[in-house]
Amino acid sequence: MRHLPESPGGLVVSWAAVLVLGTVACGDGSGARRVPATDDTHPNIVLITLDTTRADHLGLYGGDSRVSPHLDRLAALGTVFTACDTASPLTLPAHATLLSGLYPPRHGLRANGRGHLGADFPILPQWLSLHGYQTGAFISSAVLDRRHGLDRGFDTYDDRMGSRAERRGDITVDRALAWWRERDARPAFLWVHLFDPHAPYEPPAPWSALFPDRPYDGELAFVDAQTGRLLAGLGAPGLETLVAVIGDHGEGLGEHGEREHGLLLYQSTLAVPFILSGPGIPVGRRVTTPVRTIDLLPTLLALAGVPDPDGLPGRDALAPATATLESYAETLMPWDDYGWHPLRSLRRGKYKLIRGAYPSLYDLRGDPDETQDLLGHEATPVTPGIRARSLEMEAALLALQEESGTAAGRKESPVQSLDLLRSLGYLAGTAGVPPADANLLDPRGQTSFHQLVGEALAAYRHARHERAATILGDLLRQQTHNPFLQDLAGSVAMARGRHGDAMALFSAALEHTPDRGPVEVHLAEAFLAAGQPAEAERHGRHALGNLPSPPPVRAALLLCQSISRQNRPVEAGQCAAQFLADINDPSHPLAAELRGLAGLSADRSSTP
């Protein structure tokens, strides 16, 4: 086995304790050796989730080995699942599935930025806590904010990012290692989420120089280095530590007209990496049988010696498959953002069905890039056998949806700032439940429109406001009453100092969106900027009634500033003090402004 080269950051990972395990076996499990646990106690468990990571860009999946030397080494010391499907191409629903073992229709988190896990079922950290584990989570994106309920069962849930939408992986790893060093003698469960490969792709040096024309791969290489640094700091993988590395979703990178993710359900965004290493894991095994991200929870519980909950749709991925598995995925983004048809897919063996306004069927074994629709939407005639298979899979897809039952998570207004989500390239629509049997456009034919929205978001993010306004003007002529485009256009108008235009756009958006809270915050900000603090206060108070408690810091600050601008400093300070008591992240930059209002109020009230 070759020596692992020094990473760009100067880190040498030896993992000497693992190398004594012996020669790595080859093939699909035959002759692969299972590493015994050291004793009857529960092993430490480290879960690393890689956001926006395409499996085929990693060396262990046939990609460039320079991108992933640390992950390649980890894979050689454990088991690799070569065909793992996620249930959603969006971060929050995908992670809720990983932690709950349930599909999105059941756990209820089906879009980024909104919803909260219901309390009628436990998630992975809760199961482990019940069996003596200490638990810590360190995440790298505001998309996984604790207010969505993923913090349940964690002793520590570090989601402190201030006003930013994400933090770099090296900072997250530093905090995770500090927690690991301070843990007690009980078995530990550590979850580390690394978000860096998400657009925009801006790898730090020296990874930016290693892949100058491939910034996405540069981000992957940075994450790989941080994964190696984390494992070295943990002393893992080792005889007492189980390591699981899994992706939440992939990235389109232009395939099928999708640059990023969330709109479509092709394997470019559904196929994810999945690696296991540590006690009880066969060494050198490559499992080619398809598995799902719903299988992570039962697999880890089995390895930890924790009883498997009843009623879960997943299975232990290391156990022999007794039947052909079905894999479900969905995206509601097309409906939420644009009023287009949502997409759902079902994979069964080598066949995959995608259902939107029309069905498509692919043979993933013969056509892994999904370029030939077997249902003949071009010139290919459809055979009776293919038609029958399609109808059978459509029925199974419908049954799987109905089998999921009523969602355990409850719907609510977004808990995230729209601006945070938009900085990550999401329009962040919330259109409610799509109507049944409606004649809706299929998103597979609308990728050019969606790409223009992405360009408008990028222009807004980089302060190219004239360009953003031009693109949005063209888009709004095509979708006149899209409230999410109107709201974004209003934010662009605010950035250009056109407060009257912004108020008109925000008001128009309010007429068409069921999600009034965040949009009305923007309208209140426009009134405040235009010198109308009384109107800002009125809309701000109404907006808070449509937001969860505690509200986003930005909404709280808006209300307090509106009061202060009306020469009511004591009341403004009381307002600020009330919200400060509920802020999760005191380091948030806007929290400092709230503290300033509270302090000014104290000074005024003590003056004779």
C-alpha positions as CSV (number, residue, x, y, z in Angstrom):
1,M,0.0,0.0,0.0
2,R,1.5,3.3,-1.1
3,H,2.3,6.0,1.5
4,L,-0.3,8.7,1.7
5,P,1.3,11.9,0.4
6,E,1.5,15.1,2.3
7,S,-1.6,17.2,1.8
8,P,-1.3,20.8,0.5
9,G,-1.9,22.0,4.1
10,G,1.2,20.1,5.3
11,L,-0.8,17.3,7.0
12,V,0.6,13.8,6.9
13,V,-2.0,11.2,7.7
14,S,-0.4,7.9,8.8
15,W,-3.3,6.0,10.4
16,A,-0.7,3.5,11.6
17,A,-3.1,1.8,13.9
18,V,-5.2,0.8,11.0
19,L,-2.4,-0.4,8.7
20,V,-1.6,-3.3,11.0
21,L,-5.0,-4.8,10.1
22,G,-3.4,-6.5,7.2
23,T,-3.8,-6.8,3.4
24,V,-6.8,-5.2,1.8
25,A,-9.1,-7.6,0.1
26,C,-10.6,-7.0,-3.3
27,G,-13.8,-7.5,-5.2
28,D,-17.4,-7.4,-4.2
29,G,-17.2,-8.9,-0.8
30,S,-15.8,-12.4,-1.5
31,G,-12.8,-12.9,0.7
32,A,-13.2,-9.5,2.3
33,R,-12.4,-9.6,6.0
34,R,-14.6,-8.2,8.8
35,V,-12.7,-6.3,11.4
36,P,-13.7,-7.4,14.9
37,A,-14.8,-5.0,17.6
38,T,-12.4,-4.8,20.5
39,D,-14.9,-5.6,23.2
40,D,-18.6,-5.6,23.9
41,T,-18.9,-1.8,24.4
42,H,-20.5,0.5,21.9
43,P,-17.9,1.9,19.4
44,N,-17.4,5.6,18.9
45,I,-19.2,6.8,15.8
46,V,-18.1,9.6,13.5
47,L,-20.5,10.6,10.7
48,I,-19.1,13.0,8.1
49,T,-21.7,14.3,5.6
50,L,-20.3,15.8,2.4
51,D,-22.6,18.4,0.9
52,T,-23.0,18.7,-2.9
53,T,-20.5,16.0,-3.6
54,R,-20.7,14.0,-6.8
55,A,-19.4,10.5,-6.3
56,D,-17.9,10.2,-9.8
57,H,-15.5,13.1,-9.1
58,L,-13.7,11.2,-6.3
59,G,-10.9,8.8,-7.0
60,L,-12.5,5.9,-5.3
61,Y,-15.4,6.2,-7.8
62,G,-13.3,6.5,-10.9
63,G,-12.6,10.2,-10.7
64,D,-9.3,12.1,-10.4
65,S,-7.3,10.6,-7.5
66,R,-5.7,13.9,-6.8
67,V,-9.1,15.2,-5.6
68,S,-9.6,12.7,-2.9
69,P,-6.4,11.0,-1.5
70,H,-7.7,10.9,2.1
71,L,-11.1,9.5,1.2
72,D,-9.5,7.0,-1.2
73,R,-7.3,5.7,1.7
74,L,-10.3,5.5,4.0
75,A,-12.2,3.6,1.4
76,A,-9.4,1.1,1.0
77,L,-9.5,0.4,4.7
78,G,-13.3,-0.3,4.7
79,T,-16.3,-0.8,2.5
80,V,-17.4,1.4,-0.4
81,F,-21.0,1.4,-1.7
82,T,-20.7,2.1,-5.4
83,A,-24.4,2.8,-6.0
84,C,-26.0,4.9,-3.2
85,D,-29.1,7.1,-3.9
86,T,-30.2,10.1,-1.9
87,A,-33.9,10.8,-1.4
88,S,-33.6,14.5,-2.2
89,P,-31.3,16.8,-4.1
90,L,-31.6,19.5,-1.4
91,T,-29.6,19.8,1.8
92,L,-32.2,20.0,4.5
93,P,-34.5,17.2,3.3
94,A,-31.6,15.0,2.5
95,H,-30.0,15.4,5.9
96,A,-33.4,14.8,7.6
97,T,-33.6,11.5,5.7
98,L,-30.1,10.6,6.8
99,L,-30.8,11.2,10.5
100,S,-34.4,9.9,10.6
101,G,-34.2,6.9,8.2
102,L,-37.4,8.2,6.6
103,Y,-38.3,9.5,3.2
104,P,-39.2,13.3,2.9
105,P,-43.0,12.7,2.6
106,R,-42.9,11.0,6.0
107,H,-40.4,13.3,8.0
108,G,-42.0,16.4,6.4
109,L,-38.9,18.5,5.6
110,R,-39.2,18.7,1.9
111,A,-37.5,22.0,1.0
112,N,-34.6,24.2,2.3
113,G,-35.5,26.9,4.7
114,R,-38.8,25.8,6.2
115,G,-40.4,23.1,8.4
116,H,-39.6,21.5,11.7
117,L,-39.2,17.8,12.5
118,G,-42.2,16.5,14.4
119,A,-41.6,14.9,17.8
120,D,-43.4,11.6,17.1
121,F,-40.3,9.7,16.2
122,P,-36.7,9.7,17.4
123,I,-33.7,10.5,15.1
124,L,-30.2,8.9,15.2
125,P,-28.6,10.9,18.0
126,Q,-31.7,10.3,20.2
127,W,-31.4,6.5,19.7
128,L,-27.7,6.7,20.5
129,S,-28.2,8.9,23.6
130,L,-30.7,6.4,25.0
131,H,-27.9,3.8,24.9
132,G,-25.3,5.9,26.7
133,Y,-23.7,8.0,23.9
134,Q,-22.5,11.6,24.3
135,T,-23.4,13.4,21.1
136,G,-22.0,16.4,19.2
137,A,-22.9,18.0,15.9
138,F,-20.8,20.6,14.0
139,I,-22.5,21.9,10.8
140,S,-21.3,24.3,8.1
141,S,-24.4,25.8,6.7
142,A,-27.3,27.8,8.0
143,V,-29.6,25.5,5.9
144,L,-29.3,23.0,8.8
145,D,-30.1,25.6,11.5
146,R,-31.3,24.0,14.8
147,R,-34.8,25.5,14.4
148,H,-35.6,22.7,11.9
149,G,-35.3,20.2,14.7
150,L,-32.1,18.3,13.6
151,D,-30.5,19.2,17.0
152,R,-32.8,16.8,18.9
153,G,-30.7,14.3,20.9
154,F,-27.4,16.3,20.5
155,D,-25.7,17.4,23.7
156,T,-23.8,20.0,21.5
157,Y,-25.2,21.4,18.3
158,D,-22.8,24.0,16.9
159,D,-24.6,26.0,14.1
160,R,-23.0,29.4,14.9
161,M,-22.2,31.1,11.7
162,G,-23.2,34.7,12.4
163,S,-24.8,36.5,9.5
164,R,-23.2,34.2,6.9
165,A,-24.9,31.3,5.2
166,E,-21.9,29.0,5.6
167,R,-18.5,28.5,7.3
168,R,-15.4,26.9,5.9
169,G,-14.7,23.3,6.6
170,D,-11.5,24.0,8.4
171,I,-13.3,26.1,11.0
172,T,-16.0,23.4,11.5
173,V,-13.2,20.7,11.9
174,D,-11.4,22.8,14.5
175,R,-14.5,23.1,16.6
176,A,-15.3,19.4,16.2
177,L,-11.8,18.4,17.3
178,A,-12.0,20.7,20.3
179,W,-15.2,18.9,21.4
180,W,-13.6,15.5,20.8
181,R,-10.7,16.3,23.0
182,E,-13.0,17.4,25.9
183,R,-15.4,14.4,25.7
184,D,-15.7,12.0,28.7
185,A,-15.2,8.3,28.9
186,R,-18.6,7.4,27.4
187,P,-18.9,6.3,23.7
188,A,-19.2,9.3,21.5
189,F,-21.3,10.1,18.4
190,L,-19.8,13.0,16.4
191,W,-21.5,14.4,13.2
192,V,-19.5,16.8,11.1
193,H,-21.1,18.5,8.1
194,L,-18.8,19.9,5.4
195,F,-20.5,22.3,2.9
196,D,-17.7,23.8,0.8
197,P,-18.4,22.1,-2.6
198,H,-21.7,24.0,-2.7
199,A,-21.8,26.9,-5.2
200,P,-20.3,29.4,-5.5
201,Y,-17.1,27.4,-6.0
202,E,-14.3,29.4,-4.4
203,P,-11.7,27.0,-3.1
204,P,-9.0,28.5,-0.8
205,A,-5.3,28.4,-1.6
206,P,-3.5,26.2,-2.4
207,W,-6.4,24.1,-3.7
208,S,-7.5,26.9,-6.0
209,A,-4.1,26.7,-7.7
210,L,-4.1,22.9,-7.9
211,F,-7.3,22.9,-9.9
212,P,-7.3,26.4,-11.6
213,D,-9.9,25.5,-14.3
214,R,-11.9,23.1,-12.1
215,P,-13.0,25.1,-9.0
216,Y,-15.6,22.5,-8.0
217,D,-12.9,19.9,-7.8
218,G,-10.8,22.4,-5.9
219,E,-13.6,22.6,-3.3
220,L,-13.8,18.8,-3.2
221,A,-10.0,18.6,-2.6
222,F,-10.2,21.1,0.2
223,V,-13.0,19.0,1.8
224,D,-11.0,15.9,1.4
225,A,-8.0,17.5,3.1
226,Q,-10.2,18.6,6.0
227,T,-11.7,15.1,6.2
228,G,-8.1,13.7,6.5
229,R,-7.3,16.3,9.2
230,L,-10.4,15.4,11.1
231,L,-9.7,11.7,11.0
232,A,-6.1,12.2,12.0
233,G,-7.1,14.4,15.0
234,L,-9.7,11.8,16.1
235,G,-7.2,8.9,15.8
236,A,-9.7,7.3,13.4
237,P,-10.4,5.1,11.8
238,G,-9.3,2.7,14.5
239,L,-10.4,-0.3,16.4
240,E,-12.7,1.7,18.6
241,T,-14.1,4.2,16.1
242,L,-16.6,3.6,13.4
243,V,-16.4,6.2,10.5
244,A,-19.2,6.8,8.0
245,V,-18.8,9.2,5.2
246,I,-21.8,9.9,3.0
247,G,-23.0,12.6,0.6
248,D,-26.4,14.4,0.9
249,H,-26.7,15.0,-2.9
250,G,-24.6,15.6,-6.0
251,E,-24.3,18.5,-8.5
252,G,-25.5,18.8,-12.1
253,L,-22.5,20.6,-13.5
254,G,-24.4,21.2,-16.8
255,E,-25.7,17.7,-17.3
256,H,-29.3,17.7,-18.5
257,G,-29.2,21.5,-18.5
258,E,-28.8,21.7,-14.7
259,R,-25.7,23.5,-13.4
260,E,-26.3,23.0,-9.7
261,H,-29.0,20.9,-8.0
262,G,-32.6,20.8,-6.7
263,L,-34.6,21.2,-10.0
264,L,-34.2,17.7,-11.6
265,L,-33.8,14.1,-10.5
266,Y,-31.1,12.6,-12.6
267,Q,-28.2,10.6,-11.1
268,S,-25.9,13.5,-11.4
269,T,-27.6,14.9,-8.3
270,L,-29.0,11.7,-6.7
271,A,-25.9,9.4,-6.7
272,V,-23.8,10.1,-3.6
273,P,-20.6,8.6,-2.0
274,F,-21.0,6.2,0.9
275,I,-18.0,4.8,2.8
276,L,-17.8,2.8,6.1
277,S,-14.7,1.9,8.0
278,G,-14.0,0.7,11.5
279,P,-15.1,-2.2,13.8
280,G,-17.4,-4.7,12.2
281,I,-16.7,-3.3,8.7
282,P,-15.3,-5.6,5.9
283,V,-12.0,-4.3,4.6
284,G,-11.6,-3.7,0.9
285,R,-15.1,-4.5,0.0
286,R,-17.0,-2.8,-2.8
287,V,-20.8,-3.3,-2.7
288,T,-22.3,-2.9,-6.1
289,T,-25.9,-3.6,-5.0
290,P,-27.8,-0.3,-4.9
291,V,-28.4,1.1,-1.4
292,R,-30.2,4.3,-0.2
293,T,-29.5,7.1,2.3
294,I,-32.4,5.8,4.3
295,D,-30.2,2.7,5.0
296,L,-27.6,4.8,7.0
297,L,-29.5,4.9,10.3
298,P,-30.3,1.1,10.5
299,T,-26.7,0.3,9.4
300,L,-25.1,2.5,12.1
301,L,-27.5,1.3,14.8
302,A,-26.7,-2.3,13.9
303,L,-22.9,-1.6,14.1
304,A,-23.4,0.2,17.4
305,G,-25.3,-2.8,18.9
306,V,-28.5,-0.6,19.3
307,P,-31.9,-2.2,18.6
308,D,-33.3,-1.3,15.2
309,P,-36.6,0.8,15.4
310,D,-39.6,-0.8,13.9
311,G,-41.4,0.5,10.8
312,L,-38.4,2.1,9.0
313,P,-38.2,1.7,5.3
314,G,-34.4,1.2,5.3
315,R,-32.2,-1.8,6.0
316,D,-28.7,-2.6,7.2
317,A,-26.6,-1.9,4.1
318,L,-24.0,-4.5,5.1
319,A,-26.5,-7.3,5.3
320,P,-27.2,-9.4,2.2
321,A,-30.1,-8.0,0.2
322,T,-33.0,-10.5,0.1
323,A,-35.1,-8.6,-2.6
324,T,-34.7,-6.0,-5.2
325,L,-34.6,-2.6,-3.4
326,E,-36.7,0.4,-4.4
327,S,-35.2,3.9,-4.0
328,Y,-37.5,6.9,-3.9
329,A,-36.5,10.6,-4.5
330,E,-38.4,13.8,-4.9
331,T,-38.0,17.5,-5.5
332,L,-40.7,20.1,-4.9
333,M,-38.4,23.0,-5.9
334,P,-40.0,23.3,-9.4
335,W,-43.4,23.9,-7.8
336,D,-42.2,26.0,-4.9
337,D,-40.1,28.4,-7.0
338,Y,-42.0,28.5,-10.3
339,G,-45.4,26.8,-10.1
340,W,-44.0,23.9,-12.3
341,H,-44.7,20.2,-11.8
342,P,-42.8,18.6,-8.9
343,L,-40.7,15.6,-9.8
344,R,-40.6,12.1,-8.2
345,S,-38.5,9.1,-9.1
346,L,-38.3,5.4,-8.4
347,R,-35.3,3.2,-8.9
348,R,-35.9,-0.6,-9.0
349,G,-32.9,-2.7,-10.1
350,K,-31.5,-1.3,-13.3
351,Y,-34.6,0.7,-14.2
352,K,-35.4,4.2,-13.0
353,L,-38.7,6.1,-13.5
354,I,-38.9,9.9,-13.3
355,R,-42.5,11.2,-13.0
356,G,-43.5,14.8,-13.6
357,A,-46.0,16.1,-16.1
358,Y,-45.0,13.0,-18.0
359,P,-43.1,9.8,-17.2
360,S,-39.6,8.9,-18.4
361,L,-37.9,5.5,-18.0
362,Y,-34.1,4.8,-18.1
363,D,-32.0,1.7,-18.1
364,L,-29.2,2.8,-15.7
365,R,-27.1,-0.3,-16.5
366,G,-27.0,0.3,-20.2
367,D,-27.5,4.1,-20.1
368,P,-25.9,5.5,-16.9
369,D,-26.1,9.0,-18.1
370,E,-29.8,8.8,-18.6
371,T,-29.8,10.1,-22.2
372,Q,-32.3,7.6,-23.8
373,D,-35.8,7.7,-22.5
374,L,-37.2,4.2,-23.1
375,L,-40.8,5.6,-23.2
376,G,-40.0,7.0,-26.6
377,H,-40.6,10.7,-26.2
378,E,-38.3,11.1,-29.2
379,A,-38.6,8.7,-32.2
380,T,-38.0,5.3,-30.5
381,P,-41.1,3.0,-30.4
382,V,-42.1,1.8,-27.0
383,T,-42.3,-2.0,-26.7
384,P,-45.2,-3.6,-24.8
385,G,-42.8,-4.9,-22.1
386,I,-41.3,-1.4,-21.5
387,R,-44.8,0.1,-21.3
388,A,-45.9,-2.5,-18.8
389,R,-42.8,-2.0,-16.7
390,S,-43.4,1.8,-16.7
391,L,-47.0,1.4,-15.6
392,E,-46.0,-1.0,-12.9
393,M,-43.3,1.4,-11.5
394,E,-45.7,4.3,-11.7
395,A,-48.1,2.3,-9.5
396,A,-45.3,1.4,-7.1
397,L,-44.2,5.1,-7.0
398,L,-47.7,6.2,-6.1
399,A,-48.0,3.4,-3.5
400,L,-44.7,4.4,-1.9
401,Q,-45.9,8.0,-1.6
402,E,-49.1,6.9,0.0
403,E,-47.3,4.4,2.3
404,S,-45.3,7.3,3.7
405,G,-48.4,8.5,5.4
406,T,-48.9,11.9,6.9
407,A,-45.8,13.9,7.3
408,A,-44.4,13.9,10.8
409,G,-42.8,17.3,10.3
410,R,-45.1,20.4,10.5
411,K,-45.2,23.0,7.8
412,E,-44.4,26.6,8.9
413,S,-43.0,29.8,7.5
414,P,-39.3,29.7,6.6
415,V,-37.1,30.0,9.6
416,Q,-34.2,31.1,7.5
417,S,-33.5,34.5,6.1
418,L,-34.3,34.6,2.4
419,D,-31.1,36.5,1.9
420,L,-29.0,33.7,3.4
421,L,-30.7,31.1,1.2
422,R,-30.3,33.3,-1.9
423,S,-26.6,33.7,-1.2
424,L,-26.4,30.0,-1.7
425,G,-28.2,30.2,-5.1
426,Y,-31.7,29.3,-3.9
427,L,-34.8,31.3,-5.0
428,A,-36.4,29.9,-1.8
429,G,-40.0,29.8,-2.9
430,T,-42.8,28.4,-0.7
431,A,-45.8,27.9,-2.9
432,G,-47.7,25.5,-0.7
433,V,-49.2,22.2,-1.7
434,P,-49.4,21.7,-5.5
435,P,-52.9,21.1,-6.9
436,A,-53.8,17.6,-8.0
437,D,-54.0,16.9,-11.7
438,A,-53.1,20.5,-12.6
439,N,-51.8,21.2,-16.1
440,L,-48.3,22.3,-15.0
441,L,-45.1,22.8,-17.0
442,D,-42.5,20.1,-16.6
443,P,-39.2,21.4,-15.2
444,R,-37.2,19.2,-17.6
445,G,-38.2,21.6,-20.3
446,Q,-37.6,24.7,-18.4
447,T,-33.9,24.5,-17.5
448,S,-32.9,27.6,-19.5
449,F,-35.4,29.7,-17.4
450,H,-34.0,28.3,-14.2
451,Q,-30.4,28.9,-15.3
452,L,-31.3,32.6,-15.9
453,V,-32.7,32.8,-12.4
454,G,-29.3,31.4,-11.2
455,E,-27.5,34.1,-13.1
456,A,-29.7,36.8,-11.6
457,L,-29.0,35.4,-8.1
458,A,-25.2,35.3,-8.8
459,A,-25.3,38.9,-10.2
460,Y,-27.1,40.1,-7.1
461,R,-24.7,38.2,-4.8
462,H,-21.7,39.9,-6.5
463,A,-23.3,43.4,-6.4
464,R,-23.8,43.5,-10.2
465,H,-27.2,45.0,-9.6
466,E,-27.9,46.5,-13.1
467,R,-27.3,43.0,-14.6
468,A,-29.5,41.4,-12.0
469,A,-32.3,43.9,-12.7
470,T,-32.1,43.3,-16.5
471,I,-32.3,39.6,-16.1
472,L,-35.2,39.7,-13.6
473,G,-37.1,42.2,-15.8
474,D,-37.0,39.7,-18.7
475,L,-38.0,36.8,-16.4
476,L,-40.9,38.7,-14.9
477,R,-42.3,39.3,-18.3
478,Q,-42.5,35.5,-18.7
479,Q,-43.8,34.8,-15.2
480,T,-45.7,38.0,-14.4
481,H,-47.0,37.0,-11.0
482,N,-44.1,34.9,-9.6
483,P,-43.9,36.3,-6.0
484,F,-40.4,34.9,-5.4
485,L,-39.0,36.7,-8.5
486,Q,-40.8,39.8,-7.5
487,D,-39.3,39.7,-4.1
488,L,-35.8,39.2,-5.5
489,A,-36.4,42.0,-7.9
490,G,-37.4,44.2,-4.9
491,S,-34.2,43.3,-3.1
492,V,-32.2,44.3,-6.2
493,A,-34.2,47.6,-6.4
494,M,-33.3,48.3,-2.7
495,A,-29.6,47.7,-3.5
496,R,-29.9,50.3,-6.3
497,G,-31.5,52.8,-3.9
498,R,-34.8,52.7,-5.7
499,H,-37.0,52.4,-2.6
500,G,-40.3,53.2,-4.4
501,D,-39.7,50.5,-7.0
502,A,-38.8,48.1,-4.2
503,M,-42.0,48.8,-2.2
504,A,-44.1,48.2,-5.4
505,L,-42.4,44.9,-6.1
506,F,-42.6,43.7,-2.5
507,S,-46.3,44.7,-2.3
508,A,-47.0,42.8,-5.5
509,A,-45.2,39.7,-4.1
510,L,-47.3,39.9,-1.0
511,E,-50.5,39.6,-3.1
512,H,-49.4,36.2,-4.5
513,T,-47.4,34.4,-1.8
514,P,-48.8,32.3,1.0
515,D,-45.5,32.9,2.8
516,R,-46.0,36.5,3.9
517,G,-43.5,36.8,6.8
518,P,-40.1,37.2,5.1
519,V,-41.5,39.2,2.2
520,E,-43.2,41.6,4.5
521,V,-39.9,42.1,6.4
522,H,-38.4,43.2,3.1
523,L,-41.4,45.6,2.6
524,A,-40.9,47.0,6.1
525,E,-37.2,47.6,5.4
526,A,-38.1,49.5,2.2
527,F,-40.4,51.8,4.2
528,L,-37.7,52.4,6.8
529,A,-35.2,53.2,4.1
530,A,-37.7,55.6,2.5
531,G,-38.1,57.5,5.8
532,Q,-41.4,56.1,6.8
533,P,-40.7,54.4,10.1
534,A,-44.4,54.2,11.2
535,E,-45.3,52.1,8.2
536,A,-42.1,50.1,8.7
537,E,-43.2,49.4,12.3
538,R,-46.7,48.4,11.2
539,H,-45.5,45.9,8.6
540,G,-42.7,44.7,10.8
541,R,-45.1,43.8,13.6
542,H,-47.4,42.0,11.2
543,A,-44.5,40.1,9.7
544,L,-43.4,38.9,13.1
545,G,-46.8,37.3,13.5
546,N,-46.1,35.1,10.5
547,L,-42.6,34.1,11.5
548,P,-41.6,31.4,14.0
549,S,-40.3,32.4,17.5
550,P,-37.6,33.4,18.0
551,P,-37.6,35.3,14.6
552,P,-34.6,35.9,12.4
553,V,-32.3,38.5,13.9
554,R,-32.8,40.8,10.9
555,A,-36.6,40.9,11.5
556,A,-36.2,41.6,15.1
557,L,-33.7,44.4,14.4
558,L,-36.0,46.0,11.8
559,L,-38.8,46.4,14.3
560,C,-36.6,47.9,17.0
561,Q,-35.0,50.3,14.6
562,S,-38.5,51.4,13.3
563,I,-39.5,52.2,16.9
564,S,-36.2,54.0,17.5
565,R,-36.6,56.2,14.4
566,Q,-39.9,57.5,15.8
567,N,-38.0,58.9,18.8
568,R,-39.1,56.2,21.3
569,P,-35.7,55.1,22.5
570,V,-36.8,53.5,25.8
571,E,-39.4,51.3,24.0
572,A,-36.8,50.5,21.2
573,G,-34.3,49.4,23.9
574,Q,-36.9,47.2,25.6
575,C,-37.7,45.7,22.2
576,A,-34.0,45.0,21.6
577,A,-33.5,43.5,25.1
578,Q,-36.5,41.2,24.6
579,F,-35.1,39.8,21.3
580,L,-31.5,39.6,22.6
581,A,-32.6,37.1,25.3
582,D,-33.8,34.6,22.6
583,I,-30.9,34.9,20.1
584,N,-29.2,31.5,19.5
585,D,-25.9,33.1,18.2
586,P,-24.8,36.1,20.3
587,S,-21.9,36.6,17.9
588,H,-24.3,37.4,15.0
589,P,-23.2,40.9,13.7
590,L,-26.8,42.2,13.8
591,A,-27.0,41.2,17.5
592,A,-24.4,43.9,18.2
593,E,-26.8,46.5,16.7
594,L,-29.5,45.2,19.0
595,R,-27.2,45.5,22.0
596,G,-26.4,49.1,20.9
597,L,-30.2,50.0,20.9
598,A,-30.6,48.3,24.3
599,G,-27.6,50.2,25.7
600,L,-28.8,53.5,24.3
601,S,-32.2,53.0,25.9
602,A,-30.6,52.3,29.3
603,D,-28.6,55.5,29.0
604,R,-31.7,57.6,28.1
605,S,-33.9,56.0,30.8
606,S,-31.3,56.8,33.5
607,T,-30.9,60.4,32.5
608,P,-32.6,62.8,35.0
